Amino acid sequence: FLARTMLVVQSLVDRQSQDLLQTTTSYLKTHGISNELSMQVNGCISLYHKQSWLQNKVLKEISLLERLPKLLQADLSEEARVPLVCELRFFCQLRSRYRACFRHICLDAMSEMVVSKHEIIFNTGYRPSQMF
């Protein structure tokens, strides 16, 4: 049943991808867009599909975590984020001295964000409303 459901979902995604690709191709030809710019647009469309897939994956993982008891959520969040977060000495020391605080940060103050490879996250003069 699951395999069949996944096949149906994948075929819908493939159909949407084909529709978007056809619309993009038609637009580029109709408006006489140069090959160089067309390649950039097609590259962005390709990245969009990859990003969309990753975003859906993150949402499914969040949905999974929300169904678990808080203690288990905290265990999973901490263990999943330690390798990345503890590359910063501050967080590594925080974890060793104030484990409960660190676990709370991992569970309630951190979230995953999907961005494109060439997307600008920081820029001169930008004042973020949150920490990245």
N, CA, C and O atoms as a Tinker XYZ file with bonds, in Angstrom:
   528  protein
     1  N      0.819000   -1.198000    0.000000    73     2
     2  CA     0.000000    0.000000    0.000000    64     1     3
     3  C      0.863000    1.262000    0.000000    63     2     4     5
     4  O      0.632000    2.188000   -0.777000    81     3
     5  N      1.865000    1.279000    0.890000    73     3     6
     6  CA     2.749000    2.446000    0.969000    64     5     7
     7  C      3.509000    2.674000   -0.321000    63     6     8     9
     8  O      3.628000    3.807000   -0.787000    81     7
     9  N      4.018000    1.610000   -0.893000    73     7    10
    10  CA     4.776000    1.743000   -2.138000    64     9    11
    11  C      3.895000    2.300000   -3.245000    63    10    12    13
    12  O      4.334000    3.139000   -4.032000    81    11
    13  N      2.660000    1.836000   -3.307000    73    11    14
    14  CA     1.732000    2.316000   -4.332000    64    13    15
    15  C      1.399000    3.789000   -4.107000    63    14    16    17
    16  O      1.343000    4.567000   -5.059000    81    15
    17  N      1.179000    4.170000   -2.848000    73    15    18
    18  CA     0.896000    5.563000   -2.516000    64    17    19
    19  C      2.069000    6.453000   -2.898000    63    18    20    21
    20  O      1.879000    7.526000   -3.472000    81    19
    21  N      3.274000    6.011000   -2.583000    73    19    22
    22  CA     4.473000    6.782000   -2.936000    64    21    23
    23  C      4.603000    6.917000   -4.449000    63    22    24    25
    24  O      5.021000    7.967000   -4.937000    81    23
    25  N      4.257000    5.889000   -5.186000    73    23    26
    26  CA     4.309000    5.923000   -6.645000    64    25    27
    27  C      3.329000    6.953000   -7.199000    63    26    28    29
    28  O      3.659000    7.699000   -8.121000    81    27
    29  N      2.126000    6.991000   -6.635000    73    27    30
    30  CA     1.121000    7.963000   -7.065000    64    29    31
    31  C      1.595000    9.384000   -6.764000    63    30    32    33
    32  O      1.489000   10.267000   -7.615000    81    31
    33  N      2.114000    9.605000   -5.558000    73    31    34
    34  CA     2.617000   10.931000   -5.182000    64    33    35
    35  C      3.759000   11.339000   -6.103000    63    34    36    37
    36  O      3.803000   12.476000   -6.572000    81    35
    37  N      4.681000   10.420000   -6.365000    73    35    38
    38  CA     5.816000   10.731000   -7.236000    64    37    39
    39  C      5.355000   11.071000   -8.647000    63    38    40    41
    40  O      5.917000   11.960000   -9.286000    81    39
    41  N      4.332000   10.366000   -9.138000    73    39    42
    42  CA     3.834000   10.665000  -10.482000    64    41    43
    43  C      3.186000   12.040000  -10.525000    63    42    44    45
    44  O      3.291000   12.737000  -11.535000    81    43
    45  N      2.511000   12.448000   -9.437000    73    43    46
    46  CA     1.936000   13.797000   -9.373000    64    45    47
    47  C      3.022000   14.855000   -9.366000    63    46    48    49
    48  O      2.912000   15.875000  -10.048000    81    47
    49  N      4.068000   14.611000   -8.596000    73    47    50
    50  CA     5.191000   15.551000   -8.540000    64    49    51
    51  C      5.858000   15.650000   -9.903000    63    50    52    53
    52  O      6.185000   16.746000  -10.361000    81    51
    53  N      6.061000   14.496000  -10.559000    73    51    54
    54  CA     6.669000   14.490000  -11.887000    64    53    55
    55  C      5.807000   15.252000  -12.889000    63    54    56    57
    56  O      6.328000   15.984000  -13.729000    81    55
    57  N      4.492000   15.081000  -12.801000    73    55    58
    58  CA     3.582000   15.779000  -13.701000    64    57    59
    59  C      3.651000   17.291000  -13.477000    63    58    60    61
    60  O      3.665000   18.066000  -14.434000    81    59
    61  N      3.695000   17.705000  -12.207000    73    59    62
    62  CA     3.812000   19.135000  -11.900000    64    61    63
    63  C      5.140000   19.678000  -12.417000    63    62    64    65
    64  O      5.197000   20.793000  -12.935000    81    63
    65  N      6.191000   18.904000  -12.280000    73    63    66
    66  CA     7.505000   19.313000  -12.775000    64    65    67
    67  C      7.478000   19.485000  -14.289000    63    66    68    69
    68  O      8.010000   20.459000  -14.823000    81    67
    69  N      6.855000   18.534000  -14.973000    73    67    70
    70  CA     6.757000   18.619000  -16.434000    64    69    71
    71  C      5.938000   19.830000  -16.860000    63    70    72    73
    72  O      6.304000   20.521000  -17.811000    81    71
    73  N      4.824000   20.096000  -16.159000    73    71    74
    74  CA     3.993000   21.257000  -16.478000    64    73    75
    75  C      4.779000   22.556000  -16.304000    63    74    76    77
    76  O      4.713000   23.447000  -17.151000    81    75
    77  N      5.515000   22.655000  -15.209000    73    75    78
    78  CA     6.306000   23.859000  -14.963000    64    77    79
    79  C      7.411000   24.008000  -16.002000    63    78    80    81
    80  O      7.682000   25.112000  -16.473000    81    79
    81  N      8.041000   22.906000  -16.353000    73    79    82
    82  CA     9.093000   22.939000  -17.369000    64    81    83
    83  C      8.531000   23.372000  -18.727000    63    82    84    85
    84  O      9.151000   24.175000  -19.425000    81    83
    85  N      7.368000   22.850000  -19.101000    73    83    86
    86  CA     6.746000   23.235000  -20.371000    64    85    87
    87  C      6.362000   24.713000  -20.366000    63    86    88    89
    88  O      6.559000   25.408000  -21.363000    81    87
    89  N      5.817000   25.195000  -19.251000    73    87    90
    90  CA     5.439000   26.603000  -19.142000    64    89    91
    91  C      6.678000   27.484000  -19.253000    63    90    92    93
    92  O      6.658000   28.509000  -19.934000    81    91
    93  N      7.754000   27.084000  -18.584000    73    91    94
    94  CA     9.002000   27.844000  -18.625000    64    93    95
    95  C      9.558000   27.891000  -20.046000    63    94    96    97
    96  O      9.934000   28.953000  -20.541000    81    95
    97  N      9.607000   26.734000  -20.693000    73    95    98
    98  CA    10.133000   26.653000  -22.063000    64    97    99
    99  C      9.311000   27.526000  -23.002000    63    98   100   101
   100  O      9.863000   28.256000  -23.825000    81    99
   101  N      8.005000   27.447000  -22.876000    73    99   102
   102  CA     7.120000   28.252000  -23.722000    64   101   103
   103  C      7.351000   29.745000  -23.494000    63   102   104   105
   104  O      7.436000   30.521000  -24.445000    81   103
   105  N      7.449000   30.133000  -22.240000    73   103   106
   106  CA     7.665000   31.547000  -21.915000    64   105   107
   107  C      8.980000   32.055000  -22.508000    63   106   108   109
   108  O      9.033000   33.123000  -23.117000    81   107
   109  N     10.029000   31.272000  -22.318000    73   107   110
   110  CA    11.350000   31.684000  -22.797000    64   109   111
   111  C     11.376000   31.825000  -24.321000    63   110   112   113
   112  O     11.972000   32.761000  -24.852000    81   111
   113  N     10.724000   30.887000  -25.020000    73   111   114
   114  CA    10.685000   30.955000  -26.490000    64   113   115
   115  C      9.800000   32.097000  -26.962000    63   114   116   117
   116  O     10.183000   32.847000  -27.860000    81   115
   117  N      8.630000   32.236000  -26.371000    73   115   118
   118  CA     7.676000   33.271000  -26.769000    64   117   119
   119  C      8.258000   34.672000  -26.613000    63   118   120   121
   120  O      8.003000   35.552000  -27.436000    81   119
   121  N      9.033000   34.872000  -25.563000    73   119   122
   122  CA     9.583000   36.193000  -25.276000    64   121   123
   123  C     11.002000   36.390000  -25.817000    63   122   124   125
   124  O     11.637000   37.410000  -25.548000    81   123
   125  N     11.488000   35.426000  -26.569000    73   123   126
   126  CA    12.801000   35.549000  -27.199000    64   125   127
   127  C     13.947000   35.729000  -26.206000    63   126   128   129
   128  O     14.863000   36.519000  -26.436000    81   127
   129  N     13.885000   35.001000  -25.122000    73   127   130
   130  CA    14.907000   35.100000  -24.083000    64   129   131
   131  C     16.195000   34.428000  -24.566000    63   130   132   133
   132  O     16.160000   33.358000  -25.174000    81   131
   133  N     17.327000   35.072000  -24.288000    73   131   134
   134  CA    18.630000   34.560000  -24.732000    64   133   135
   135  C     18.924000   33.197000  -24.114000    63   134   136   137
   136  O     18.360000   32.825000  -23.085000    81   135
   137  N     19.828000   32.457000  -24.775000    73   135   138
   138  CA    20.223000   31.133000  -24.268000    64   137   139
   139  C     20.853000   31.231000  -22.886000    63   138   140   141
   140  O     20.582000   30.406000  -22.013000    81   139
   141  N     21.688000   32.232000  -22.694000    73   139   142
   142  CA    22.374000   32.392000  -21.404000    64   141   143
   143  C     21.365000   32.591000  -20.269000    63   142   144   145
   144  O     21.455000   31.935000  -19.232000    81   143
   145  N     20.406000   33.498000  -20.473000    73   143   146
   146  CA    19.400000   33.754000  -19.442000    64   145   147
   147  C     18.457000   32.553000  -19.295000    63   146   148   149
   148  O     18.013000   32.242000  -18.190000    81   147
   149  N     18.159000   31.895000  -20.387000    73   147   150
   150  CA    17.310000   30.696000  -20.343000    64   149   151
   151  C     17.948000   29.608000  -19.484000    63   150   152   153
   152  O     17.260000   28.936000  -18.716000    81   151
   153  N     19.267000   29.435000  -19.617000    73   151   154
   154  CA    19.971000   28.442000  -18.815000    64   153   155
   155  C     19.884000   28.788000  -17.329000    63   154   156   157
   156  O     19.722000   27.902000  -16.490000    81   155
   157  N     19.991000   30.072000  -17.010000    73   155   158
   158  CA    19.885000   30.501000  -15.609000    64   157   159
   159  C     18.494000   30.218000  -15.058000    63   158   160   161
   160  O     18.348000   29.733000  -13.936000    81   159
   161  N     17.471000   30.526000  -15.855000    73   159   162
   162  CA    16.090000   30.287000  -15.432000    64   161   163
   163  C     15.856000   28.791000  -15.226000    63   162   164   165
   164  O     15.285000   28.386000  -14.214000    81   163
   165  N     16.292000   27.976000  -16.175000    73   163   166
   166  CA    16.116000   26.525000  -16.047000    64   165   167
   167  C     16.857000   25.975000  -14.834000    63   166   168   169
   168  O     16.371000   25.059000  -14.171000    81   167
   169  N     18.034000   26.533000  -14.541000    73   167   170
   170  CA    18.776000   26.134000  -13.345000    64   169   171
   171  C     18.011000   26.463000  -12.073000    63   170   172   173
   172  O     17.985000   25.673000  -11.130000    81   171
   173  N     17.392000   27.633000  -12.055000    73   171   174
   174  CA    16.596000   28.032000  -10.883000    64   173   175
   175  C     15.370000   27.137000  -10.715000    63   174   176   177
   176  O     15.004000   26.791000   -9.592000    81   175
   177  N     14.744000   26.767000  -11.811000    73   175   178
   178  CA    13.580000   25.873000  -11.745000    64   177   179
   179  C     13.998000   24.516000  -11.192000    63   178   180   181
   180  O     13.291000   23.922000  -10.377000    81   179
   181  N     15.145000   24.037000  -11.639000    73   179   182
   182  CA    15.660000   22.761000  -11.138000    64   181   183
   183  C     15.928000   22.847000   -9.632000    63   182   184   185
   184  O     15.567000   21.940000   -8.881000    81   183
   185  N     16.562000   23.939000   -9.196000    73   183   186
   186  CA    16.821000   24.131000   -7.763000    64   185   187
   187  C     15.525000   24.230000   -6.980000    63   186   188   189
   188  O     15.428000   23.730000   -5.859000    81   187
   189  N     14.525000   24.878000   -7.576000    73   187   190
   190  CA    13.221000   25.014000   -6.919000    64   189   191
   191  C     12.647000   23.638000   -6.592000    63   190   192   193
   192  O     12.131000   23.431000   -5.494000    81   191
   193  N     12.732000   22.693000   -7.536000    73   191   194
   194  CA    12.193000   21.353000   -7.310000    64   193   195
   195  C     12.963000   20.627000   -6.208000    63   194   196   197
   196  O     12.366000   19.948000   -5.373000    81   195
   197  N     14.272000   20.771000   -6.206000    73   195   198
   198  CA    15.068000   20.140000   -5.156000    64   197   199
   199  C     14.730000   20.746000   -3.800000    63   198   200   201
   200  O     14.575000   20.032000   -2.809000    81   199
   201  N     14.618000   22.068000   -3.768000    73   199   202
   202  CA    14.306000   22.766000   -2.521000    64   201   203
   203  C     12.911000   22.387000   -2.032000    63   202   204   205
   204  O     12.697000   22.192000   -0.835000    81   203
   205  N     11.977000   22.286000   -2.951000    73   203   206
   206  CA    10.604000   21.921000   -2.615000    64   205   207
   207  C     10.575000   20.518000   -1.999000    63   206   208   209
   208  O      9.873000   20.274000   -1.018000    81   207
   209  N     11.351000   19.600000   -2.592000    73   207   210
   210  CA    11.425000   18.245000   -2.062000    64   209   211
   211  C     11.992000   18.251000   -0.642000    63   210   212   213
   212  O     11.472000   17.568000    0.240000    81   211
   213  N     13.064000   19.025000   -0.423000    73   211   214
   214  CA    13.670000   19.101000    0.907000    64   213   215
   215  C     12.722000   19.726000    1.921000    63   214   216   217
   216  O     12.649000   19.284000    3.068000    81   215
   217  N     11.998000   20.753000    1.495000    73   215   218
   218  CA    11.064000   21.409000    2.384000    64   217   219
   219  C      9.952000   20.445000    2.807000    63   218   220   221
   220  O      9.554000   20.433000    3.972000    81   219
   221  N      9.459000   19.654000    1.888000    73   219   222
   222  CA     8.446000   18.647000    2.226000    64   221   223
   223  C      9.004000   17.620000    3.201000    63   222   224   225
   224  O      8.308000   17.173000    4.113000    81   223
   225  N     10.252000   17.256000    3.004000    73   223   226
   226  CA    10.900000   16.292000    3.912000    64   225   227
   227  C     10.987000   16.865000    5.327000    63   226   228   229
   228  O     10.695000   16.168000    6.299000    81   227
   229  N     11.386000   18.122000    5.443000    73   227   230
   230  CA    11.487000   18.774000    6.749000    64   229   231
   231  C     10.111000   18.839000    7.415000    63   230   232   233
   232  O      9.993000   18.576000    8.612000    81   231
   233  N      9.077000   19.183000    6.655000    73   231   234
   234  CA     7.723000   19.255000    7.215000    64   233   235
   235  C      7.244000   17.890000    7.713000    63   234   236   237
   236  O      6.573000   17.802000    8.741000    81   235
   237  N      7.589000   16.834000    6.987000    73   235   238
   238  CA     7.221000   15.485000    7.421000    64   237   239
   239  C      7.949000   15.114000    8.711000    63   238   240   241
   240  O      7.372000   14.488000    9.600000    81   239
   241  N      9.226000   15.506000    8.807000    73   239   242
   242  CA     9.985000   15.218000   10.017000    64   241   243
   243  C      9.412000   15.979000   11.208000    63   242   244   245
   244  O      9.337000   15.437000   12.311000    81   243
   245  N      9.007000   17.223000   10.995000    73   243   246
   246  CA     8.394000   18.007000   12.070000    64   245   247
   247  C      7.102000   17.342000   12.519000    63   246   248   249
   248  O      6.831000   17.242000   13.716000    81   247
   249  N      6.313000   16.890000   11.566000    73   247   250
   250  CA     5.060000   16.203000   11.874000    64   249   251
   251  C      5.315000   14.944000   12.699000    63   250   252   253
   252  O      4.570000   14.641000   13.631000    81   251
   253  N      6.370000   14.218000   12.350000    73   251   254
   254  CA     6.742000   13.023000   13.109000    64   253   255
   255  C      7.107000   13.401000   14.542000    63   254   256   257
   256  O      6.605000   12.803000   15.493000    81   255
   257  N      7.980000   14.392000   14.691000    73   255   258
   258  CA     8.438000   14.791000   16.022000    64   257   259
   259  C      7.291000   15.263000   16.905000    63   258   260   261
   260  O      7.290000   14.995000   18.107000    81   259
   261  N      6.316000   15.959000   16.331000    73   259   262
   262  CA     5.195000   16.475000   17.116000    64   261   263
   263  C      4.339000   15.371000   17.708000    63   262   264   265
   264  O      3.606000   15.606000   18.669000    81   263
   265  N      4.419000   14.187000   17.158000    73   263   266
   266  CA     3.623000   13.059000   17.643000    64   265   267
   267  C      4.309000   12.318000   18.804000    63   266   268   269
   268  O      3.706000   11.450000   19.435000    81   267
   269  N      5.546000   12.661000   19.070000    73   267   270
   270  CA     6.311000   11.971000   20.109000    64   269   271
   271  C      6.218000   12.724000   21.436000    63   270   272   273
   272  O      5.932000   13.922000   21.450000    81   271
   273  N      6.458000   12.031000   22.548000    73   271   274
   274  CA     6.510000   12.707000   23.851000    64   273   275
   275  C      7.650000   13.740000   23.874000    63   274   276   277
   276  O      8.666000   13.561000   23.202000    81   275
   277  N      7.477000   14.816000   24.650000    73   275   278
   278  CA     8.451000   15.916000   24.698000    64   277   279
   279  C      9.867000   15.437000   25.041000    63   278   280   281
   280  O     10.840000   15.907000   24.452000    81   279
   281  N      9.979000   14.523000   25.973000    73   279   282
   282  CA    11.299000   14.033000   26.372000    64   281   283
   283  C     12.004000   13.354000   25.206000    63   282   284   285
   284  O     13.199000   13.558000   24.991000    81   283
   285  N     11.271000   12.554000   24.464000    73   283   286
   286  CA    11.836000   11.881000   23.297000    64   285   287
   287  C     12.156000   12.895000   22.195000    63   286   288   289
   288  O     13.160000   12.753000   21.498000    81   287
   289  N     11.312000   13.911000   22.035000    73   287   290
   290  CA    11.586000   14.990000   21.081000    64   289   291
   291  C     12.906000   15.680000   21.421000    63   290   292   293
   292  O     13.726000   15.954000   20.544000    81   291
   293  N     13.091000   15.954000   22.710000    73   291   294
   294  CA    14.316000   16.613000   23.151000    64   293   295
   295  C     15.537000   15.739000   22.885000    63   294   296   297
   296  O     16.569000   16.230000   22.427000    81   295
   297  N     15.419000   14.440000   23.174000    73   295   298
   298  CA    16.524000   13.508000   22.916000    64   297   299
   299  C     16.905000   13.520000   21.432000    63   298   300   301
   300  O     18.080000   13.636000   21.084000    81   299
   301  N     15.892000   13.400000   20.563000    73   299   302
   302  CA    16.152000   13.376000   19.124000    64   301   303
   303  C     16.728000   14.693000   18.618000    63   302   304   305
   304  O     17.678000   14.696000   17.835000    81   303
   305  N     16.162000   15.803000   19.059000    73   303   306
   306  CA    16.642000   17.119000   18.620000    64   305   307
   307  C     18.091000   17.346000   19.021000    63   306   308   309
   308  O     18.906000   17.821000   18.230000    81   307
   309  N     18.394000   16.996000   20.269000    73   307   310
   310  CA    19.775000   17.176000   20.738000    64   309   311
   311  C     20.739000   16.311000   19.938000    63   310   312   313
   312  O     21.749000   16.804000   19.437000    81   311
   313  N     20.438000   15.047000   19.820000    73   311   314
   314  CA    21.358000   14.139000   19.136000    64   313   315
   315  C     21.521000   14.485000   17.662000    63   314   316   317
   316  O     22.611000   14.338000   17.110000    81   315
   317  N     20.459000   14.939000   17.025000    73   315   318
   318  CA    20.530000   15.288000   15.609000    64   317   319
   319  C     21.322000   16.576000   15.380000    63   318   320   321
   320  O     21.987000   16.720000   14.354000    81   319
   321  N     21.256000   17.505000   16.322000    73   319   322
   322  CA    21.877000   18.816000   16.110000    64   321   323
   323  C     23.270000   18.963000   16.712000    63   322   324   325
   324  O     24.006000   19.874000   16.332000    81   323
   325  N     23.645000   18.095000   17.632000    73   323   326
   326  CA    24.954000   18.197000   18.286000    64   325   327
   327  C     26.120000   18.259000   17.290000    63   326   328   329
   328  O     26.977000   19.130000   17.441000    81   327
   329  N     26.197000   17.390000   16.290000    73   327   330
   330  CA    27.368000   17.431000   15.398000    64   329   331
   331  C     27.563000   18.788000   14.710000    63   330   332   333
   332  O     28.696000   19.234000   14.532000    81   331
   333  N     26.500000   19.423000   14.337000    73   331   334
   334  CA    26.606000   20.714000   13.659000    64   333   335
   335  C     26.795000   21.857000   14.657000    63   334   336   337
   336  O     27.689000   22.689000   14.502000    81   335
   337  N     25.952000   21.884000   15.668000    73   335   338
   338  CA    25.947000   22.995000   16.621000    64   337   339
   339  C     27.224000   23.025000   17.455000    63   338   340   341
   340  O     27.736000   24.101000   17.762000    81   339
   341  N     27.735000   21.870000   17.820000    73   339   342
   342  CA    28.923000   21.842000   18.684000    64   341   343
   343  C     30.220000   22.144000   17.938000    63   342   344   345
   344  O     31.299000   22.091000   18.529000    81   343
   345  N     30.127000   22.458000   16.658000    73   343   346
   346  CA    31.311000   22.975000   15.969000    64   345   347
   347  C     31.644000   24.369000   16.489000    63   346   348   349
   348  O     32.779000   24.832000   16.372000    81   347
   349  N     30.643000   25.032000   17.063000    73   347   350
   350  CA    30.868000   26.328000   17.710000    64   349   351
   351  C     31.179000   26.072000   19.180000    63   350   352   353
   352  O     30.399000   25.434000   19.887000    81   351
   353  N     32.309000   26.567000   19.625000    73   351   354
   354  CA    32.762000   26.310000   20.991000    64   353   355
   355  C     31.736000   26.736000   22.044000    63   354   356   357
   356  O     31.574000   26.066000   23.064000    81   355
   357  N     31.043000   27.856000   21.792000    73   355   358
   358  CA    30.047000   28.346000   22.742000    64   357   359
   359  C     28.999000   27.274000   23.034000    63   358   360   361
   360  O     28.695000   26.994000   24.194000    81   359
   361  N     28.451000   26.680000   21.981000    73   359   362
   362  CA    27.407000   25.673000   22.169000    64   361   363
   363  C     27.958000   24.396000   22.782000    63   362   364   365
   364  O     27.271000   23.728000   23.555000    81   363
   365  N     29.170000   24.061000   22.447000    73   363   366
   366  CA    29.784000   22.869000   23.020000    64   365   367
   367  C     29.958000   23.047000   24.538000    63   366   368   369
   368  O     29.675000   22.130000   25.309000    81   367
   369  N     30.419000   24.219000   24.955000    73   367   370
   370  CA    30.572000   24.499000   26.383000    64   369   371
   371  C     29.219000   24.605000   27.079000    63   370   372   373
   372  O     29.057000   24.154000   28.213000    81   371
   373  N     28.257000   25.201000   26.393000    73   371   374
   374  CA    26.910000   25.302000   26.958000    64   373   375
   375  C     26.355000   23.911000   27.216000    63   374   376   377
   376  O     25.744000   23.655000   28.254000    81   375
   377  N     26.574000   23.020000   26.267000    73   375   378
   378  CA    26.076000   21.643000   26.418000    64   377   379
   379  C     26.733000   20.945000   27.604000    63   378   380   381
   380  O     26.065000   20.236000   28.357000    81   379
   381  N     28.037000   21.142000   27.772000    73   379   382
   382  CA    28.725000   20.449000   28.863000    64   381   383
   383  C     28.381000   21.044000   30.231000    63   382   384   385
   384  O     28.392000   20.324000   31.230000    81   383
   385  N     28.079000   22.336000   30.296000    73   383   386
   386  CA    27.802000   22.991000   31.593000    64   385   387
   387  C     26.311000   23.068000   31.922000    63   386   388   389
   388  O     25.919000   22.928000   33.081000    81   387
   389  N     25.497000   23.286000   30.918000    73   387   390
   390  CA    24.063000   23.495000   31.143000    64   389   391
   391  C     23.266000   22.633000   30.161000    63   390   392   393
   392  O     22.631000   23.142000   29.237000    81   391
   393  N     23.313000   21.350000   30.378000    73   391   394
   394  CA    22.710000   20.388000   29.452000    64   393   395
   395  C     21.223000   20.639000   29.221000    63   394   396   397
   396  O     20.749000   20.585000   28.087000    81   395
   397  N     20.489000   20.914000   30.299000    73   395   398
   398  CA    19.042000   21.138000   30.164000    64   397   399
   399  C     18.759000   22.364000   29.301000    63   398   400   401
   400  O     17.845000   22.348000   28.477000    81   399
   401  N     19.528000   23.406000   29.486000    73   399   402
   402  CA    19.386000   24.625000   28.682000    64   401   403
   403  C     19.693000   24.328000   27.215000    63   402   404   405
   404  O     18.967000   24.756000   26.318000    81   403
   405  N     20.765000   23.598000   26.990000    73   403   406
   406  CA    21.152000   23.233000   25.628000    64   405   407
   407  C     20.051000   22.422000   24.952000    63   406   408   409
   408  O     19.718000   22.666000   23.793000    81   407
   409  N     19.485000   21.454000   25.680000    73   407   410
   410  CA    18.409000   20.630000   25.121000    64   409   411
   411  C     17.189000   21.481000   24.786000    63   410   412   413
   412  O     16.536000   21.271000   23.764000    81   411
   413  N     16.892000   22.438000   25.653000    73   411   414
   414  CA    15.761000   23.342000   25.410000    64   413   415
   415  C     15.999000   24.168000   24.142000    63   414   416   417
   416  O     15.084000   24.363000   23.342000    81   415
   417  N     17.220000   24.646000   23.965000    73   415   418
   418  CA    17.560000   25.405000   22.756000    64   417   419
   419  C     17.405000   24.528000   21.524000    63   418   420   421
   420  O     16.815000   24.954000   20.531000    81   419
   421  N     17.925000   23.314000   21.578000    73   419   422
   422  CA    17.817000   22.394000   20.435000    64   421   423
   423  C     16.367000   22.109000   20.068000    63   422   424   425
   424  O     16.031000   22.021000   18.887000    81   423
   425  N     15.514000   21.965000   21.065000    73   423   426
   426  CA    14.129000   21.586000   20.807000    64   425   427
   427  C     13.257000   22.781000   20.434000    63   426   428   429
   428  O     12.500000   22.724000   19.464000    81   427
   429  N     13.364000   23.864000   21.203000    73   427   430
   430  CA    12.399000   24.954000   21.053000    64   429   431
   431  C     12.916000   26.206000   20.357000    63   430   432   433
   432  O     12.124000   27.019000   19.879000    81   431
   433  N     14.225000   26.370000   20.296000    73   431   434
   434  CA    14.745000   27.619000   19.725000    64   433   435
   435  C     15.397000   27.435000   18.356000    63   434   436   437
   436  O     15.731000   28.419000   17.696000    81   435
   437  N     15.578000   26.204000   17.928000    73   435   438
   438  CA    16.192000   25.949000   16.626000    64   437   439
   439  C     15.175000   25.334000   15.690000    63   438   440   441
   440  O     14.308000   24.561000   16.098000    81   439
   441  N     15.302000   25.695000   14.425000    73   439   442
   442  CA    14.466000   25.064000   13.405000    64   441   443
   443  C     15.297000   24.950000   12.135000    63   442   444   445
   444  O     16.290000   25.655000   11.952000    81   443
   445  N     14.872000   24.056000   11.275000    73   443   446
   446  CA    15.584000   23.869000   10.019000    64   445   447
   447  C     15.001000   24.792000    8.969000    63   446   448   449
   448  O     13.804000   25.082000    8.958000    81   447
   449  N     15.871000   25.245000    8.092000    73   447   450
   450  CA    15.461000   26.166000    7.046000    64   449   451
   451  C     16.091000   25.697000    5.742000    63   450   452   453
   452  O     17.297000   25.456000    5.687000    81   451
   453  N     15.299000   25.568000    4.713000    73   451   454
   454  CA    15.796000   25.121000    3.419000    64   453   455
   455  C     16.080000   26.346000    2.561000    63   454   456   457
   456  O     15.203000   27.182000    2.342000    81   455
   457  N     17.316000   26.442000    2.076000    73   455   458
   458  CA    17.704000   27.538000    1.189000    64   457   459
   459  C     18.415000   26.963000   -0.029000    63   458   460   461
   460  O     18.951000   25.855000    0.007000    81   459
   461  N     18.408000   27.729000   -1.091000    73   459   462
   462  CA    19.102000   27.312000   -2.309000    64   461   463
   463  C     20.593000   27.517000   -2.147000    63   462   464   465
   464  O     21.041000   28.302000   -1.311000    81   463
   465  N     21.353000   26.806000   -2.953000    73   463   466
   466  CA    22.811000   26.844000   -2.887000    64   465   467
   467  C     23.358000   28.258000   -3.053000    63   466   468   469
   468  O     24.289000   28.645000   -2.346000    81   467
   469  N     22.801000   29.025000   -3.968000    73   467   470
   470  CA    23.333000   30.354000   -4.246000    64   469   471
   471  C     22.499000   31.474000   -3.635000    63   470   472   473
   472  O     22.707000   32.645000   -3.954000    81   471
   473  N     21.562000   31.127000   -2.761000    73   471   474
   474  CA    20.709000   32.131000   -2.127000    64   473   475
   475  C     21.519000   32.923000   -1.106000    63   474   476   477
   476  O     22.271000   32.347000   -0.320000    81   475
   477  N     21.365000   34.233000   -1.122000    73   475   478
   478  CA    22.089000   35.096000   -0.187000    64   477   479
   479  C     21.308000   35.138000    1.125000    63   478   480   481
   480  O     20.145000   35.538000    1.155000    81   479
   481  N     21.960000   34.722000    2.199000    73   479   482
   482  CA    21.322000   34.703000    3.510000    64   481   483
   483  C     21.696000   35.962000    4.288000    63   482   484   485
   484  O     20.851000   36.553000    4.960000    81   483
   485  N     22.954000   36.369000    4.198000    73   483   486
   486  CA    23.431000   37.564000    4.871000    64   485   487
   487  C     23.880000   38.574000    3.830000    63   486   488   489
   488  O     24.423000   38.212000    2.786000    81   487
   489  N     23.651000   39.832000    4.124000    73   487   490
   490  CA    24.041000   40.893000    3.214000    64   489   491
   491  C     24.427000   42.106000    4.048000    63   490   492   493
   492  O     23.898000   42.292000    5.144000    81   491
   493  N     25.327000   42.925000    3.555000    73   491   494
   494  CA    25.754000   44.126000    4.261000    64   493   495
   495  C     24.547000   45.005000    4.556000    63   494   496   497
   496  O     23.756000   45.309000    3.664000    81   495
   497  N     24.414000   45.407000    5.804000    73   495   498
   498  CA    23.327000   46.292000    6.203000    64   497   499
   499  C     22.039000   45.583000    6.570000    63   498   500   501
   500  O     21.100000   46.221000    7.045000    81   499
   501  N     21.976000   44.279000    6.363000    73   499   502
   502  CA    20.762000   43.524000    6.679000    64   501   503
   503  C     20.651000   43.344000    8.184000    63   502   504   505
   504  O     21.613000   42.934000    8.834000    81   503
   505  N     19.492000   43.645000    8.739000    73   503   506
   506  CA    19.237000   43.462000   10.165000    64   505   507
   507  C     18.238000   42.327000   10.337000    63   506   508   509
   508  O     17.033000   42.523000   10.178000    81   507
   509  N     18.741000   41.135000   10.664000    73   507   510
   510  CA    17.851000   39.978000   10.775000    64   509   511
   511  C     16.954000   40.063000   12.014000    63   510   512   513
   512  O     17.323000   40.664000   13.023000    81   511
   513  N     15.798000   39.462000   11.920000    73   511   514
   514  CA    14.877000   39.401000   13.064000    64   513   515
   515  C     15.130000   38.142000   13.889000    63   514   516   517
   516  O     14.522000   37.953000   14.943000    81   515
   517  N     16.020000   37.291000   13.413000    73   515   518
   518  CA    16.339000   36.056000   14.121000    64   517   519
   519  C     17.767000   35.651000   13.788000    63   518   520   521
   520  O     18.376000   36.181000   12.858000    81   519
   521  N     18.287000   34.712000   14.553000    73   519   522
   522  CA    19.658000   34.245000   14.346000    64   521   523
   523  C     19.644000   33.127000   13.306000    63   522   524   525
   524  O     18.745000   32.285000   13.304000    81   523
   525  N     20.642000   33.122000   12.424000    73   523   526
   526  CA    20.756000   32.056000   11.435000    64   525   527
   527  C     21.899000   31.165000   11.805000    63   526   528
   528  O     22.177000   30.193000   11.102000    81   527
